[in-house]
Amino acid sequence: MKKQEITLIALVAGIVIASTAFSGCAGGIFEEPAPVDAIVPVAEEPEPEEVAPPEPVEPEKSAWEMRFETWPMAFGFANEEGSRLIHPFYDYDEPDETETENNAVIDSNLYDEEYEPENYPAGAGFDPDMFSLAIGTYSEIWPIYFSKWQDETRGNNGRENANNFENLPGFVFAQKEWKLTDNKTYLMTGMDTLIDSMLAIFPPGGWKGNTPAMADETVASIEKYMNRGVVWAKSLAVTMDGGQVGIVLFERQDNDMLFSIVYMDERKSLFWNNPAEYDETSTWRADAGEEPGRFEPLLLARFQEGLLLILTWRAPEGETVVVLYEEGGRFVQADDLFFARYRP
């Protein structure tokens, strides 16, 4: 055999041996591809879940709000004899109408002559047994007790006054030992904490109910503090420690009117400001002209949070109760404790 043929055979054999050895190496770079069925699919990333926004957090209630929610406080007015109070109440489900001799609308299944808790008007949300005291003008205190539920009669003319007392629907309270002032508004309560915190207040002009003018130096300090002239300033009540409650009417500026209820002592001054637009007949109250109306204090009390002042506000259209509490160096009105009597 020729030398060239031997060389060619050897070369071919070497290539075959090398190829066989290379393809058989475990873990070699050129592994045979895996079957299609054996390929594990790559999982798709899940879409992010929708997260509900957090529910709004109710603001914490102030100490005053907590007091007003837990205190038993309501308002009523006296009949002509001064023997009873009524807390008018219209917001209930009407019973089936049954006419009686005095035209009262009653349902004996709901209302008994003798009061029972289950016989409240539906949805009343009012527990009359919580009230045992009535506080009148200048903090006069009278014991009271719940007497009965009174049904509305067809003779009700809509006026919440002593003349219409017998025709109004509401909770009636009795007072036998002393005589209440007829047609007067009273704060009803039963809370020792409120009574213990009361400050004694007296009419500044004696017990005849006069409202004398404030001292000139007091008026001058108010004008400086408010940067506005004063038309008149009257004292409504005084305290034993030198404090006083008053009402101040300020000078008109264009059509801007202003009056304020103020408490002043040696340490502080608190104002409840009432701006209004000038109206010749009804600036603040209907048919009262440009005058604020008549205020009478029921209660002045001191708590850790500050002073609490409750007054009645009478005008030709009727009488409302104003509840003021000290906050941030001023008086703020508690609107949730609103009470109004129309045409008293």
C-alpha positions in Angstrom: 0.0 0.0 0.0 1.3 3.3 -0.9 2.3 5.8 1.7 -0.3 8.4 0.6 -3.2 6.0 1.0 -2.1 5.0 4.5 -1.9 8.6 5.6 -5.4 9.3 4.2 -6.9 6.3 6.0 -5.3 7.4 9.3 -6.6 10.9 9.0 -10.2 9.8 8.4 -10.1 7.4 11.3 -8.8 10.1 13.6 -11.6 12.4 12.7 -14.2 9.8 13.3 -12.7 8.9 16.7 -12.5 12.6 17.7 -16.1 13.3 16.7 -17.4 10.3 18.6 -15.4 11.2 21.8 -16.5 14.9 21.6 -20.2 14.2 21.2 -20.2 11.7 24.1 -18.8 14.0 26.7 -21.2 14.5 29.6 -21.9 18.1 30.1 -20.6 19.1 26.8 -21.3 22.5 25.4 -23.3 21.1 22.4 -25.9 19.0 24.2 -28.8 17.7 22.1 -31.8 20.1 22.4 -34.6 18.9 24.7 -37.8 17.7 23.2 -40.4 20.5 22.8 -42.8 18.7 25.2 -40.2 18.8 27.9 -39.7 22.6 27.9 -41.1 24.2 31.1 -43.0 27.4 30.2 -42.0 30.5 32.1 -44.8 31.7 34.3 -46.2 35.2 33.5 -46.0 37.7 36.4 -49.5 38.2 37.9 -51.1 41.6 37.5 -51.0 43.6 40.7 -54.2 43.4 42.7 -56.3 46.5 43.1 -55.9 47.8 46.7 -58.9 49.5 48.1 -58.1 53.0 49.5 -58.1 53.2 53.2 -61.4 54.2 54.8 -61.3 57.8 56.1 -60.5 58.0 59.8 -63.0 60.0 61.7 -61.4 62.8 63.6 -61.2 62.4 67.4 -64.0 64.1 69.2 -63.1 67.0 71.3 -63.7 67.1 75.1 -66.7 69.4 74.6 -68.2 67.1 72.0 -67.9 64.2 74.4 -69.5 66.2 77.1 -72.5 67.2 75.0 -73.0 63.6 73.8 -73.1 62.2 77.3 -74.8 65.0 79.2 -78.6 64.9 79.6 -79.5 68.4 78.2 -82.9 69.5 76.8 -85.1 72.5 76.9 -88.8 73.1 77.7 -91.1 75.9 78.7 -93.6 76.5 81.5 -97.4 76.6 81.3 -99.5 79.5 82.4 -99.8 78.2 86.0 -96.1 77.6 86.3 -96.8 74.0 87.4 -95.5 72.1 84.4 -92.9 72.1 81.6 -93.2 70.6 78.1 -90.4 69.5 75.8 -92.2 69.8 72.4 -91.5 66.8 70.2 -92.8 66.3 66.7 -90.4 63.8 65.2 -92.2 60.5 65.7 -94.3 58.0 63.7 -97.9 59.1 63.9 -100.2 56.7 65.6 -103.6 55.6 64.1 -105.9 58.6 64.5 -108.6 58.2 67.1 -110.8 61.2 67.9 -111.7 61.8 71.5 -114.0 64.4 73.2 -111.2 67.0 73.3 -110.1 66.2 69.7 -106.8 64.6 70.9 -105.2 62.2 68.5 -104.2 59.1 70.5 -103.7 55.4 70.2 -104.2 53.5 73.4 -101.9 50.8 72.2 -98.9 53.3 72.1 -99.6 55.8 74.8 -101.0 54.9 78.3 -102.0 57.4 80.9 -99.3 56.0 83.1 -95.9 56.3 81.5 -94.0 53.1 80.5 -90.7 53.1 78.6 -92.1 50.8 75.9 -94.8 53.4 75.2 -92.4 56.1 73.9 -93.4 57.5 70.5 -91.7 55.3 67.9 -88.2 56.6 67.1 -88.3 59.4 69.7 -84.8 58.6 71.0 -85.5 60.6 74.2 -85.5 59.3 77.7 -87.4 61.7 79.9 -86.5 59.8 83.1 -83.0 61.3 82.8 -84.2 64.8 83.7 -84.7 65.8 87.3 -83.8 69.5 87.4 -84.9 72.6 85.6 -82.5 75.6 85.4 -84.1 79.0 84.7 -82.9 82.6 84.2 -79.8 83.4 86.4 -79.4 79.7 87.2 -82.5 79.3 89.4 -82.8 75.5 90.0 -86.1 73.6 90.4 -86.7 69.9 90.9 -88.9 68.3 88.2 -90.1 64.8 87.4 -91.4 63.2 84.2 -95.2 63.2 84.2 -96.6 61.9 80.9 -96.5 62.0 77.1 -98.9 64.6 75.7 -100.6 64.0 72.4 -101.0 66.8 69.8 -104.6 68.1 69.5 -106.3 69.6 66.4 -106.3 72.9 68.3 -102.5 73.2 67.9 -101.8 76.6 66.2 -98.1 75.9 65.9 -97.0 78.4 68.5 -94.8 77.1 71.3 -96.1 79.3 74.1 -98.1 78.9 77.3 -101.4 79.7 75.6 -100.9 76.7 73.3 -99.4 74.4 76.0 -102.2 71.9 76.1 -102.3 71.4 72.3 -98.6 70.6 71.7 -97.1 67.1 71.4 -94.3 66.4 73.8 -92.9 65.2 77.1 -94.5 66.9 80.1 -92.7 67.4 83.4 -94.3 68.4 86.6 -93.1 70.7 89.4 -95.4 70.9 92.5 -93.5 72.5 95.3 -92.6 75.8 93.7 -94.0 77.9 90.9 -92.1 78.3 87.7 -92.2 81.5 85.7 -95.0 81.1 83.2 -94.0 80.8 79.5 -90.3 80.9 80.4 -87.7 78.6 78.8 -85.8 76.2 81.1 -82.8 74.0 80.7 -83.6 70.5 81.8 -80.8 68.3 83.1 -80.1 65.7 85.8 -76.4 65.9 86.0 -74.5 66.6 89.2 -71.3 67.5 87.3 -73.1 70.4 85.5 -74.6 71.7 88.7 -71.4 71.4 90.6 -69.5 73.4 88.0 -72.0 76.3 87.8 -70.9 79.8 88.7 -73.4 82.0 90.6 -74.7 84.8 88.3 -76.8 87.7 89.3 -78.7 90.5 87.4 -76.3 93.5 87.4 -79.2 95.9 88.0 -80.7 94.1 90.9 -83.5 91.5 90.7 -85.8 93.8 88.7 -84.2 92.4 85.6 -82.5 95.6 84.4 -79.6 95.6 82.0 -77.5 98.6 82.9 -74.8 100.1 80.6 -71.3 98.8 80.9 -68.7 101.0 82.5 -67.1 103.6 80.3 -63.6 102.1 80.8 -64.9 98.6 79.8 -66.5 100.0 76.6 -63.2 101.8 75.8 -61.3 98.5 76.1 -63.8 96.7 73.9 -63.5 99.4 71.2 -59.7 99.1 71.3 -59.8 95.3 71.2 -62.3 95.1 68.3 -61.0 98.2 66.5 -64.6 99.3 66.1 -66.8 101.9 67.7 -69.5 100.9 70.1 -73.1 102.1 69.8 -74.1 100.7 73.2 -72.9 98.0 75.6 -75.1 96.4 78.3 -74.3 94.1 81.2 -76.5 90.9 81.3 -75.1 89.2 84.4 -72.3 89.5 87.0 -70.4 86.9 89.0 -69.2 86.9 92.6 -65.5 86.9 91.5 -65.8 90.1 89.3 -66.7 88.6 85.9 -69.6 89.8 83.8 -71.6 88.7 80.8 -72.7 91.4 78.4 -74.0 92.3 74.9 -72.3 94.9 72.7 -73.7 96.5 69.5 -71.0 98.0 67.3 -71.2 100.9 64.8 -72.5 100.1 61.3 -69.8 100.1 58.6 -71.5 100.5 55.2 -74.0 97.5 55.3 -71.9 95.5 57.8 -73.5 95.1 61.2 -72.1 93.4 64.2 -73.1 92.6 67.8 -71.3 90.4 70.3 -72.0 88.4 73.4 -68.9 88.9 75.7 -67.6 87.5 78.9 -64.9 89.5 80.7 -63.0 89.2 83.9 -59.5 90.2 85.0 -57.9 87.3 83.2 -59.6 87.0 79.8 -62.3 88.2 77.4 -64.4 85.8 75.3 -66.5 87.0 72.4 -69.3 85.4 70.3 -69.4 87.7 67.2 -72.6 87.9 65.1 -72.0 89.8 61.8 -75.0 90.5 59.6 -76.0 92.6 56.6 -78.0 95.6 57.4 -81.8 95.2 56.9 -84.1 98.0 58.0 -86.7 95.5 59.3 -84.8 92.2 60.0 -81.1 92.5 60.4 -80.6 89.6 62.8 -84.1 88.4 63.6 -87.4 88.8 61.7 -89.3 92.0 62.5 -86.6 93.1 65.0 -85.3 96.0 62.9 -81.6 96.7 63.4 -81.6 95.6 67.1 -80.3 92.1 68.1 -83.1 91.2 70.4 -83.2 90.4 74.1 -80.8 88.0 75.8 -81.2 86.4 79.3 -78.5 84.1 80.8 -79.6 80.7 82.1 -76.2 79.2 83.1 -72.5 80.0 83.4 -70.3 77.1 84.3 -66.5 76.5 84.4 -64.9 73.2 83.3 -61.3 72.1 82.6 -62.0 72.9 78.9 -63.2 76.4 79.7 -66.5 78.3 80.2 -69.9 77.2 79.2 -72.6 79.9 78.7 -76.3 79.3 77.9 -78.7 82.1 77.1 -82.2 82.6 75.7 -82.5 85.0 72.7 -85.9 86.5 72.3 -87.2 88.6 69.3 -90.6 89.2 67.7 -90.4 86.0 65.7 -89.8 83.8 68.8 -87.2 82.6 71.2 -84.1 80.5 70.7 -81.5 79.0 73.1 -77.8 79.7 72.5 -75.2 77.3 73.9 -71.7 78.7 73.8 -68.5 77.0 74.9 -64.9 78.3 75.2 -62.5 77.2 72.6 -59.4 78.8 71.1 -59.8 82.0 73.1 -63.4 82.7 72.0 -67.0 81.5 72.3 -68.2 78.8 69.9 -71.8 78.0 69.4 -72.9 74.3 69.8 -75.4 74.0 66.9 -76.4 70.5 67.8 -78.1 71.8 71.0 -80.3 74.2 69.1 -83.8 74.8 70.5 -86.3 77.3 69.2 -89.8 78.5 70.1 -91.8 80.3 67.5 -94.0 83.3 68.5 -93.8 82.6 72.2 
